[in-house]
Amino acid sequence: MTATTPSPPKGAEGAKKTARRAVEGARADLVGLSRAIYEHPELCFGEVRAAELVGDALERAGLTVERGVAGLPTALAARVGSGPLSLVVCAEYDALPDVGHACGHNLIAASAVGAAVGLAQVADDIGLSLTVLGTPAEEGGGGKVLMLEAGAFAGAHAAMMVHPWPEDRLQATCLAVDHLEVRFTGREAHASASPEKGVNAADALVIAQVAIGLLRQHLNPGDQVHGIVTKGGEAANIVPKEATGRFMTRARTLDDLAVLRPRIDRCFEAGALATGAALDIRTLSPTYSQFEAYQPLLTAWRRNAEALGRRYDEDDAGKAAPTISTDMANVSLAVPSIHPMIGLDSRGAVNHQAEFAAACVGPSAEQALLDGALSMAWTAIDAASDAGLREQLISRAA
């Protein structure tokens, strides 16, 4: 049975109708934006075209756009309204290697723009200051963490975004994560004539992987380690001088990650010690934290999404939340935030599969885009119009 939630204050209804007309009227443009980003996937910090498209769309919606904010060329900030409640909507637009927009960031960006289209019509009337932040490099670059540290979220009372998923879920379990590049350096030699003169960097990486595999039995619940070999040698008859890999270590909280990380580092050190190779471990991005959802805002989201036909049967049934990591989690520790999952028909595919990327265009994806945009706009209207919720948010920042 679906849980009931309280109704929003009646004064918000007119603003919601206005926002709905604006969002639905912009449907063709929003779908076009999503498809344009989808068809030209760009990796983290290289989202030049996507950032330009999003910025242009926000300018057409009446927002004042500043590009290259927080020292990041593909980050942007767009603003409208001058009310006492300051709310941020985040737009992601980076893609994944090989599988493109298999996490649906094209829809995230277009939904954020759609929310702005609706809210631009009512922001001053409801006492809202809206900022849309274009946040690059969610997929391993930590764009939001860098922007948070640079002050891009300063003064915000709340933040939100919506993420595509195979089904509607209120939230995910976000694990803290470190992104690592590991490099072993040995000495090349002829693999048949004089192998004793070589130091095998690839063997060092294999030993480290075996050590990690054995350690998994003894990890704490929620701890995860996974990685890939990015370089393992040049030819079969040359002892590899260099071997590299990329790894992610995840844990339930930052404190748990601080315990896990040294254990994994020692596995890499074991490979170096056993082979004589030199080891370099480089952190590729800021550490991502756990996510702490602001429940009153999430309650408002649920009410608004359900009004559009979205269902949260799996949440009501107590099914475990999906496990992910996101740099939006760091924002949640500083600003009351939500990160709900918007369902689309992926025909059994899951995020980061090519089949899921294919599902991020088409009728189901377009409906998720519109529902996500409108649910965010309505939730922002509730936050600004409900005196109790508004004061809770403003007082937390005092």
C-alpha positions as CSV (number, residue, x, y, z in Angstrom):
1,M,0.0,0.0,0.0
2,T,1.3,3.4,-0.9
3,A,2.0,5.7,2.0
4,T,0.1,8.9,2.2
5,T,1.7,12.3,2.5
6,P,0.3,15.6,3.5
7,S,-1.1,18.0,0.9
8,P,0.8,21.2,-0.1
9,P,-0.5,24.6,1.0
10,K,-3.2,25.8,-1.4
11,G,-1.3,29.0,-2.2
12,A,1.2,26.9,-4.2
13,E,-1.4,25.5,-6.6
14,G,-1.5,28.5,-8.9
15,A,2.3,28.5,-9.2
16,K,2.3,24.8,-9.9
17,K,-0.2,25.2,-12.7
18,T,1.9,28.0,-14.2
19,A,5.1,25.9,-14.0
20,R,3.3,22.9,-15.5
21,R,2.2,25.0,-18.5
22,A,5.7,26.3,-19.0
23,V,7.4,22.9,-18.8
24,E,4.9,21.1,-21.0
25,G,5.1,24.0,-23.5
26,A,8.9,23.5,-23.7
27,R,8.7,19.7,-24.2
28,A,10.0,19.7,-27.8
29,D,13.0,22.0,-26.8
30,L,13.8,19.9,-23.7
31,V,13.7,16.6,-25.7
32,G,15.9,18.2,-28.4
33,L,18.4,19.3,-25.7
34,S,18.5,15.8,-24.3
35,R,19.0,14.2,-27.7
36,A,21.7,16.7,-28.6
37,I,23.7,15.9,-25.5
38,Y,23.1,12.2,-26.0
39,E,24.3,12.1,-29.6
40,H,27.6,13.8,-28.7
41,P,28.8,12.1,-25.5
42,E,31.7,13.9,-23.8
43,L,33.8,12.6,-20.9
44,C,34.5,14.3,-17.6
45,F,35.8,17.9,-17.8
46,G,35.5,17.7,-21.6
47,E,31.8,18.5,-21.8
48,V,32.3,21.6,-23.9
49,R,29.4,21.2,-26.2
50,A,27.0,20.0,-23.5
51,A,27.8,22.9,-21.2
52,E,27.2,25.3,-24.1
53,L,23.9,23.7,-25.0
54,V,22.7,23.8,-21.4
55,G,23.8,27.4,-20.9
56,D,22.1,28.5,-24.0
57,A,18.9,26.8,-23.1
58,L,18.9,28.4,-19.6
59,E,19.5,31.9,-21.2
60,R,16.5,31.3,-23.5
61,A,14.4,30.4,-20.4
62,G,15.3,33.9,-18.9
63,L,18.1,33.0,-16.5
64,T,21.3,34.9,-16.2
65,V,24.1,32.5,-17.0
66,E,27.7,32.6,-15.9
67,R,30.0,30.2,-17.6
68,G,33.3,28.7,-16.4
69,V,32.5,29.1,-12.7
70,A,34.5,27.6,-9.8
71,G,37.6,27.6,-12.0
72,L,36.1,24.8,-14.2
73,P,35.7,25.6,-17.9
74,T,32.6,23.3,-18.3
75,A,30.8,24.4,-15.2
76,L,28.1,27.1,-15.2
77,A,25.7,28.9,-12.9
78,A,22.3,30.2,-14.0
79,R,20.1,32.3,-11.8
80,V,16.6,33.7,-11.6
81,G,14.5,35.1,-8.8
82,S,15.4,37.1,-5.7
83,G,13.4,35.5,-2.9
84,P,14.5,34.6,0.6
85,L,14.7,30.8,-0.1
86,S,17.8,29.9,-2.2
87,L,17.6,26.6,-4.0
88,V,20.0,24.8,-6.3
89,V,19.2,22.4,-9.1
90,C,22.1,20.4,-10.4
91,A,22.6,19.5,-14.0
92,E,25.0,16.7,-14.9
93,Y,26.1,16.1,-18.5
94,D,29.2,14.0,-18.7
95,A,29.2,10.6,-20.3
96,L,31.0,7.3,-19.8
97,P,33.8,5.8,-21.9
98,D,32.5,3.4,-24.6
99,V,28.9,3.3,-23.4
100,G,28.1,7.0,-23.7
101,H,25.1,8.2,-21.7
102,A,24.5,4.9,-20.1
103,C,23.7,6.7,-16.8
104,G,21.3,9.1,-18.4
105,H,23.1,12.3,-17.8
106,N,21.5,13.7,-20.9
107,L,18.2,13.4,-19.1
108,I,19.6,14.9,-15.9
109,A,20.7,18.0,-17.7
110,A,17.4,18.4,-19.6
111,S,15.3,17.8,-16.5
112,A,17.3,20.5,-14.7
113,V,16.7,22.9,-17.5
114,G,13.0,21.9,-17.5
115,A,12.7,22.7,-13.8
116,A,14.2,26.1,-14.5
117,V,11.8,26.7,-17.3
118,G,8.9,26.2,-14.9
119,L,10.4,28.0,-12.0
120,A,11.5,31.1,-13.9
121,Q,7.8,31.9,-14.4
122,V,7.0,32.0,-10.7
123,A,10.3,32.4,-8.7
124,D,9.7,36.0,-7.6
125,D,6.0,35.4,-6.9
126,I,6.8,32.5,-4.4
127,G,9.9,34.0,-2.9
128,L,12.5,31.8,-4.5
129,S,16.0,32.4,-5.6
130,L,16.9,29.6,-8.1
131,T,20.3,28.6,-9.2
132,V,21.0,25.9,-11.8
133,L,24.5,24.6,-11.5
134,G,26.0,22.8,-14.5
135,T,28.2,20.3,-12.7
136,P,30.8,18.5,-14.9
137,A,32.7,15.3,-14.2
138,E,30.4,13.3,-12.0
139,E,31.8,10.1,-13.4
140,G,35.0,10.0,-11.5
141,G,36.1,13.7,-11.6
142,G,34.2,15.0,-8.5
143,G,33.0,18.2,-10.2
144,K,30.5,19.0,-7.5
145,V,33.1,18.5,-4.8
146,L,35.4,21.0,-6.5
147,M,32.5,23.4,-7.0
148,L,31.4,23.0,-3.3
149,E,35.0,23.8,-2.2
150,A,35.1,26.8,-4.5
151,G,31.9,28.2,-3.0
152,A,29.4,27.5,-5.8
153,F,26.8,26.3,-3.2
154,A,27.4,29.1,-0.7
155,G,24.2,30.5,0.6
156,A,22.0,27.7,-0.7
157,H,19.3,26.4,1.6
158,A,18.6,23.3,-0.4
159,A,19.8,21.4,-3.5
160,M,18.3,18.7,-5.7
161,M,18.6,16.7,-8.9
162,V,17.0,13.6,-10.4
163,H,18.7,10.6,-11.7
164,P,17.4,8.0,-14.3
165,W,17.1,4.4,-13.1
166,P,15.3,1.3,-14.3
167,E,12.5,2.0,-11.8
168,D,11.3,4.8,-9.5
169,R,13.1,4.9,-6.2
170,L,13.1,7.6,-3.6
171,Q,16.8,7.4,-3.0
172,A,19.9,5.2,-3.3
173,T,22.4,4.1,-0.8
174,C,25.4,6.2,-1.8
175,L,28.8,4.7,-0.8
176,A,31.8,6.9,-0.1
177,V,34.5,6.2,-2.7
178,D,38.1,6.9,-3.7
179,H,39.1,6.8,-7.4
180,L,42.7,5.6,-7.8
181,E,45.3,5.2,-10.6
182,V,48.0,2.6,-9.7
183,R,51.3,2.5,-11.6
184,F,54.0,-0.1,-11.2
185,T,57.4,0.6,-12.9
186,G,59.8,-2.3,-13.4
187,R,62.6,-3.0,-16.0
188,E,62.2,-4.4,-19.5
189,A,64.2,-7.4,-20.7
190,H,64.0,-10.1,-23.3
191,A,61.4,-12.5,-21.9
192,S,63.2,-15.6,-23.2
193,A,66.9,-14.8,-23.5
194,S,67.3,-12.8,-20.3
195,P,64.2,-12.7,-18.2
196,E,66.3,-12.6,-15.0
197,K,67.4,-9.1,-16.0
198,G,63.8,-7.8,-15.9
199,V,61.5,-6.6,-13.2
200,N,57.9,-7.5,-14.2
201,A,55.5,-4.6,-13.5
202,A,52.6,-6.7,-14.8
203,D,53.3,-9.4,-12.2
204,A,53.2,-6.7,-9.5
205,L,49.7,-5.7,-10.6
206,V,48.6,-9.4,-10.7
207,I,49.9,-10.0,-7.2
208,A,48.0,-6.9,-6.0
209,Q,44.8,-8.1,-7.7
210,V,45.1,-11.5,-6.1
211,A,45.7,-9.9,-2.7
212,I,42.6,-7.8,-3.1
213,G,40.6,-10.8,-4.2
214,L,41.7,-12.8,-1.1
215,L,41.0,-9.7,1.2
216,R,37.4,-9.5,0.0
217,Q,36.4,-12.4,2.3
218,H,37.4,-10.2,5.2
219,L,36.0,-6.9,4.2
220,N,33.3,-5.2,6.3
221,P,29.7,-5.3,4.9
222,G,29.3,-2.6,2.4
223,D,33.0,-2.4,1.5
224,Q,33.7,-2.8,-2.2
225,V,36.8,-2.8,-4.4
226,H,36.8,-3.0,-8.2
227,G,39.2,-2.0,-11.0
228,I,40.6,-2.5,-14.5
229,V,44.0,-3.0,-16.0
230,T,44.7,-0.1,-18.3
231,K,48.2,-1.2,-19.4
232,G,49.9,-4.6,-18.9
233,G,52.9,-4.5,-21.3
234,E,53.9,-4.0,-24.9
235,A,54.6,-7.4,-26.3
236,A,54.6,-11.0,-25.1
237,N,58.4,-11.3,-25.5
238,I,59.2,-8.2,-23.5
239,V,59.1,-8.2,-19.7
240,P,56.6,-5.4,-19.0
241,K,58.3,-2.3,-17.7
242,E,55.1,-0.5,-16.8
243,A,51.6,-1.7,-15.7
244,T,48.8,0.6,-14.7
245,G,45.2,0.2,-13.5
246,R,42.3,2.2,-12.3
247,F,40.5,1.1,-9.1
248,M,37.6,2.3,-6.9
249,T,37.4,1.6,-3.2
250,R,33.9,2.1,-1.6
251,A,32.6,2.0,1.9
252,R,29.4,3.0,3.6
253,T,30.8,6.2,5.1
254,L,33.9,8.4,5.0
255,D,35.0,6.9,8.3
256,D,34.6,3.4,6.9
257,L,36.5,4.4,3.8
258,A,39.4,5.7,5.9
259,V,39.7,2.2,7.4
260,L,39.4,0.4,4.1
261,R,41.7,2.5,2.0
262,P,45.0,1.6,3.8
263,R,44.1,-2.1,3.6
264,I,43.8,-1.8,-0.2
265,D,47.0,0.3,-0.5
266,R,48.9,-2.5,1.3
267,C,47.7,-5.0,-1.4
268,F,49.4,-2.8,-4.0
269,E,52.5,-2.5,-1.8
270,A,52.6,-6.3,-1.7
271,G,52.9,-6.4,-5.4
272,A,55.8,-3.9,-5.4
273,L,57.6,-5.7,-2.6
274,A,57.3,-9.2,-4.2
275,T,58.6,-8.1,-7.6
276,G,60.9,-5.2,-6.9
277,A,58.8,-2.8,-9.0
278,A,58.3,0.8,-7.9
279,L,54.7,1.8,-7.0
280,D,52.9,5.1,-7.4
281,I,49.3,5.5,-6.3
282,R,47.5,8.6,-7.5
283,T,44.1,9.8,-6.4
284,L,42.1,10.8,-9.5
285,S,39.4,12.9,-7.9
286,P,38.2,14.2,-4.5
287,T,36.8,11.6,-2.3
288,Y,33.0,11.1,-2.6
289,S,31.1,10.9,0.7
290,Q,27.9,9.1,1.8
291,F,24.6,10.8,1.0
292,E,22.3,12.1,3.7
293,A,18.9,12.9,2.2
294,Y,16.8,15.7,3.7
295,Q,13.6,13.8,4.4
296,P,11.1,16.7,4.5
297,L,12.2,17.7,1.0
298,L,12.0,14.0,-0.1
299,T,8.5,13.8,1.2
300,A,7.5,16.8,-0.9
301,W,9.2,15.2,-3.9
302,R,7.3,11.9,-3.4
303,R,3.9,13.7,-3.2
304,N,4.6,15.6,-6.4
305,A,6.0,12.7,-8.4
306,E,3.0,10.5,-7.3
307,A,0.7,13.2,-8.6
308,L,2.3,12.6,-12.0
309,G,1.8,8.9,-11.8
310,R,5.1,7.8,-10.4
311,R,5.0,4.8,-7.9
312,Y,7.3,3.8,-5.1
313,D,6.1,0.2,-4.6
314,E,9.6,-1.1,-4.0
315,D,10.4,1.5,-1.4
316,D,7.1,0.7,0.4
317,A,7.8,-3.0,0.2
318,G,11.2,-2.4,2.0
319,K,13.3,-3.5,-0.9
320,A,17.0,-2.6,-0.4
321,A,17.9,0.7,-2.0
322,P,20.3,0.5,-5.0
323,T,23.9,1.1,-4.2
324,I,25.8,3.8,-6.1
325,S,28.3,6.6,-5.5
326,T,27.9,10.3,-6.5
327,D,29.5,13.6,-5.9
328,M,26.1,14.9,-5.0
329,A,26.6,13.1,-1.7
330,N,29.2,15.6,-0.7
331,V,26.7,18.4,-1.3
332,S,24.2,16.7,0.9
333,L,26.5,16.9,3.9
334,A,26.7,20.7,3.4
335,V,23.3,21.6,2.1
336,P,19.9,19.8,2.6
337,S,19.6,17.7,-0.5
338,I,17.7,15.0,-2.4
339,H,18.7,12.7,-5.3
340,P,15.6,10.7,-6.2
341,M,15.7,8.1,-9.0
342,I,13.3,8.5,-11.9
343,G,12.3,5.3,-13.7
344,L,12.3,4.6,-17.4
345,D,11.6,1.5,-19.4
346,S,15.0,0.0,-19.9
347,R,13.7,-3.5,-20.7
348,G,15.7,-5.1,-18.0
349,A,19.0,-3.2,-18.6
350,V,20.7,-1.5,-15.8
351,N,22.8,1.7,-15.6
352,H,26.2,1.5,-17.3
353,Q,25.1,-1.0,-19.8
354,A,24.9,-0.1,-23.5
355,E,21.2,-1.2,-23.5
356,F,20.5,1.3,-20.8
357,A,22.1,4.0,-22.9
358,A,19.7,3.1,-25.7
359,A,16.8,3.5,-23.3
360,C,17.8,7.1,-22.5
361,V,16.1,8.3,-25.6
362,G,12.6,7.5,-26.8
363,P,9.1,7.9,-25.3
364,S,9.8,6.5,-21.9
365,A,12.9,8.6,-21.4
366,E,11.1,11.7,-22.6
367,Q,8.4,11.1,-20.0
368,A,11.0,10.6,-17.3
369,L,12.6,13.9,-18.4
370,L,9.3,15.8,-18.2
371,D,8.2,14.1,-14.9
372,G,11.6,14.8,-13.3
373,A,11.5,18.4,-14.4
374,L,8.0,19.0,-13.2
375,S,8.5,17.1,-9.9
376,M,11.6,19.2,-9.1
377,A,9.7,22.5,-10.0
378,W,6.8,21.5,-7.8
379,T,9.0,20.5,-4.9
380,A,10.8,23.8,-5.1
381,I,7.4,25.6,-5.1
382,D,6.4,23.6,-2.0
383,A,9.7,24.4,-0.3
384,A,9.2,28.1,-1.0
385,S,5.5,28.3,-0.2
386,D,5.2,26.1,2.9
387,A,6.1,28.4,5.7
388,G,7.2,25.5,8.0
389,L,9.5,23.8,5.4
390,R,10.9,27.1,4.2
391,E,11.8,28.2,7.7
392,Q,13.3,24.8,8.5
393,L,15.6,25.1,5.5
394,I,16.5,28.8,6.1
395,S,17.2,28.2,9.8
396,R,19.5,25.3,9.1
397,A,21.8,27.7,7.2
398,A,21.8,30.4,9.9
